[in-house]
Every structure is written in C-alpha cells, then in structure tokens.
C-alpha cells in the first residue's frame, strides 16, 4: 500500500439531526444527536486509511476527554498518530453540526481549539513523514503558515500535493505553483476566482483562472452535479453516482481521501476521480463524518455494481 500523509485538523463533532433548520430565534425539535470524530484533516485521514492507504497524520488535539475518543478512532483505523500532538494549554477542536433529515444538507460551526496551536517546530519534527510519503493531502483548517510549510516541505521531497482549500482562505501567490491538485467546491472556487460557479461553463472559466496561477490540476467538486476536471490533458465534466443522501457532512473529505489513495497508486486522474466519487457517494448514505467513511471493500463492490449518472 502507498503512503499517504495527511496534514490537518482534528475535531470532535456534535451533530443534531432535524427535519427543519431553525430560523433566527426559533427552537425546533430534533430527531437525534451523535458525538463523533471529525475535522477535515481527521475525516480525510480516515477516508484514506479505510480506502486502502497507509496513512500518517500530522495534527494537534487537546489534553482532555475528547482527545481520548479521537486517538482511539485513529488507532482503530490504523492511522499513524506519532505526530498527532497534544496541547497542554488548549482544548480539542470542535464542530457543531445541524443536519436536515429531509435533504441531508448541513450547517456547521467550527471552533479551532488546539488546531490553531500547531507550531513550526512541531511541523519540522514530523519531517520524516514527508520523506516517506507518496502523496500529501492538506486543507485550510490549520493556520495558513502551517499549511504553507507543509506544502513546501512536501515539494522539498518531490511529494505531490493535494490542497483541498476548505475553508477558503487567502493564499500567497507564490504557493500556487507548488500545488499539484487543487480541489475546491463551487463556493471555494468562487472565492479564489472572484466570480460565481454555478454550471459547467463557470467551472471551466474558474479552472482556467486557477491553472494560470500555476496549479497543475484543478478538480472542482459540485455536489449532486458531479465534478469538473481541467489540466493540460483533460477538460471534462465527471457525472456523479446516484445515491440517496442521508448526511452530506464530510462528502468533500471522503472525496479527497479517496482521490489521494487512487493517485498514490498511480491511477490515471479520471480513474482516480471515479474512485473518489464512489468514496464520497458511499459516505453520504450514512450518518456522521469520519465514522461514515467507507472501507475499500465497500468502494470496490460499489464500483463494480454501480455506474455514473
């Protein structure tokens, strides 16, 4: 199995399932709640590990009861936690999530907690992970300086970089040329290009802008509409798999985790996107975030017995 390095956030997710989102000042009745491991980094590390990758994770959590649950989850999925640091002064990051029972849509409030305290020295101490990696996957829930350091360290060792730019934050212009795969959703693509991305034509225009910044491959995820890939070889819309969504929280994370595994295994980018799309499709059929990430056996079976729309 190939080595996947994930650098990112770890949270504890508190999720409420409700048939109706409340308006300002309104209280509504929910169906149920759950407490589970989340954070974009943790979700993507879990997705990659379950999809067949050998995963090392660089992150930071608090010295509290929440961290015990998170570390246990990582170890159950075989994730290398040698560089999941423990903060002595800050609580574990958290996310408060509302999921609409009818549509599967979600609303999320994140609190960074210990994620915001990962230091330059801690990143440098984890450099051994970069030396061994076949690909690195990073997001933007960490401080931007740490993300930049991770990207530049990966390139120091010629490790391909996937940047999932979520949540969207301003990046220095010089960093784009280090990025091999850039995976925004429509709103994130709009943030980086300055115009709305509502259809395939918009997605192609956005991809052109991003490619001109120096990025090598742009993959814009578009939810139920699939995704759009553009690079020097392809300019193509990839249709999604047709599934009944129960909870869309973490769909982008599952996509990126699956993508990292397929690319690390030297799959063609179109095949890698199909594998990533299947990973995401399966994840939204279950409640939760990290716990909803599918295993490789599920993904392989799904790909053999399903087809893109």
N, C-alpha and C positions, 0 to 999 in steps of 0.2 A: 504494500500500500504506500502511496505517496504521502509526503509530509506537508501538512497544511499548517501554516502559522496564522493564528487569528489574534489581532491586537484590538482590544475594545473594552466596552463597558460590561459590568455585571450588576444586575438589579434583582430585587425581589418584587414580583408583580402581584398586585392585589386587584383582582378583576371582578366586576359586578356584571351579571347578565340580566338584561331588562328588555321588555318588549317596546319600551319607549324611552328615548333620551329626555331628561328633564329640561325644561326651559329655565331661564333665569328666575330664581326664587321658588321654583317648583320642586316638590318631592314626589317621586314616583316609586311604585313597588317593583322590586327586582325579583327574578326567579331564583337565583343562586349566586354564590361567590366562590372564588378559589384563590389560593395563595400558591405561587409557583415561581420558579426561576425565570428571569427574563433579562432585559438589557440587550441591545443589538449585538454586542460582542458575544455574550453568552449564548444568545439564540443562534448566531451564525456558527459558533464553535460546536454547539450541539448538533446543528443540522449537518455540518461537515463530517463530524465523527460518526453519526448514525448513517450517513450516506456512503460511508466506506473509507473515509480519510483517517490518517494518523494525525491527530491534532494536538498542537501545543498552543497554549493560551496565555497571553500577557494581559493582566487586568489588575484591579485593586478593589478590595472589599473591606468592610469594617470589622472591628473586633466585637461582634455582637451575635445574638442568637440567629439572625438572618444569615450570617456567613456560613454557619454550620450546614444549613439546608442547601446552600449554593454549592459548597465544596463536595458534599455528598453526591449531589446530582452530577457534577463534573466527573467525579471518580466512577460513578455507575456507568457513564458513557465512555470511559476510557480516555478522557481528556487529560493531557499532561498539565498539572497545576503547579509545577515547580516555580513558575514566575507569576502566580496569582498572589499578589502581595496583600498583607493585612495592615490596614491603617490603625494606629494607636489613638488617633485623635478624632476620627470622622466616622460617621455611621455608613453602613452599606447603602448603596444607591437604591432607589425605589421607584416604582411606577404605579399610578392609579389609573385603572383602565375601565371604561364602560363599553360593553359590547351589546349591540342591538340584536335581540333574539330573532327578529324577523328578517333583517337584511344581512346580518353578520358584520356590519360596519362597526368601527370603533372610534373612541375618543380617548386620548392618553395625556396624562400629566406626568412628567418625569422629574425626579429630584436626583441630581448627580451624586451627592454624597461623596464617598471615597473615590469614585471615578475621577473626580476633579483634582485629586491629590497625587496621582501617579507622577513620579519625578523623572527628570532627565537621567539621574544616576541609576534609578531602577530600570529604566529602559536600556541603558548601557550594560547593566549587569545581565540582561537577558539576551545579549547579542549572540550567544551560542545558538539560540533558536533560529535566528536568521541564517546562520551558516548552514543549518541542516534543512532549511525549508525548500520545497519545490514551488510553492506559491504562497503569497501573503495576502490576507484579506483584512481590511481595516475600514472603520466607519468614522463618524464625527461626533460621537457622544463623549469622547475624551477631549481634553484640551487640545486646541489646534496645534500647538507646538509639539505635543507628544505625537500626534498623527504625522506631522511633517518629519520628525525624527525617525519614526518607524518606516515611512516611505523611503527616505534617503538611505537608511541602513539596509533595507531590502535591496535597493539598487546597487549598493556597495558590493553586495554578494551576487549580483545579477539574478535576483529573485523577482519573477513577475509580480506585479502589484495590482490587486483589485481594490479600488476605492468605491465603497458604497456611500455616497455623500449625504448621509442622513444622520441627524437633522442638517439641513442645508446651512452652511456657514461660509463666510468669505475665505478664500484661499489665496495665498500669494501666487502671482502669475508664474513664477519660476517652477512651481511644483507640478504643473500640469504635464510637462514633458516626461516626468518620472512615472506617470500613470499608464499602465498597460490596458486596464479595463475599468471603465467608469460606468457605474450602474445607477443612475438617478431614476426616480419615478417622475411622473409628469410635473408635479409641483416643484420638485428639486431641479429638474431640467429648466423650468421657467426661471427659477432663481438664478441659475448660472448663465442664462442667455438673455434674460430681460424681456421675454415675450411668452405668452401662454402656449401650452402644448395640449391641444385638445383632440388632434387627429393625426393620421399618418403623415400628412404634408407638414404639419407643425413639427412632428418628431424628426423628420428628415432635416428640416431647417435647423432645429436645435442641435442635432448631431453634427451638422456642418460647422456650426459655431464652435462646438466643443473640440472637434478634430483640429480646427485651426489653432486652438490653444496649445496643441502638442500631444493631446491624448491619442493613443493608438487605436483603441476600440471603444465605441460608445454603444451601450445597451440601455435603452430607455424602457423601463417596465411600466405597463399601462393597465394593470389590474385585469379586469374582465376582458379587456381588448387585446391582451397578449403583450408583446414587446416588440421593439424596433431595434435592429442592429445595423450599424454602419461602420465600416472600416475601409481600408484600401481595396478590399476584395468584394465585400458584400454591402448591399443597401437593400434591406429586406425586412418585411413585417413577419413576425412569427406569431401565429394564432395560438390561443390558449387551449388547455384541456377543459372539457365541460364537466364541472363537478358542482355539487350543491354545497355552497359555503355555509359553514356554521359559525366560524370565527376567523376573520381575516387578519387578526393581530399576528404579526410575525411572518406574514406571507413573503414580504421582501427579504427578510432574513433567511428564510428557508431557501428562497431562490438563490441568494448569494452563496450560501453554504454549499448547495448542490453544484452551482457553477464552479466554485473553487475546486471541488473534488474532480469534476469532469475535466477541467482544464489542466489540473495537475497530472492527470492520467493521459495527457496529450491528445485528448479528443479534439476534433475539428470544432470550431466555435459554434456552428449551427447544431451539431450533436450535443455540445455542452449546454447550449441554451435549452434544448428539448429536455435534457436530463434535469436542469434547474427548474424548468416549468413544471415538470412532473412532481418534483420535490415540493414546490410551492402549492400545487394543486392538492396534493395529499394533505398538506399541513392545514389548509383551511377547512377540511372536512372534520376536524377535531377541535375541541375547546382548548384554550390555553396557548402559550407561546413555546418555550423550549420543550415542554412535555408533548406538544403536538407534532414535533419534527419526526418525519417518517424514517424508518430504517431501510437500508439498501435493498433488502429482500422485498419490501413493500414497493419500493420505487421500480425495481426490475420487473416485478409482476404487473404493476400498473402500466409500464411502458409496453409490455407485450400484449396487453389486453385493452388498451385504450388508443385513441388517436386524437390528434389536434383537431379543433373545430374547422 
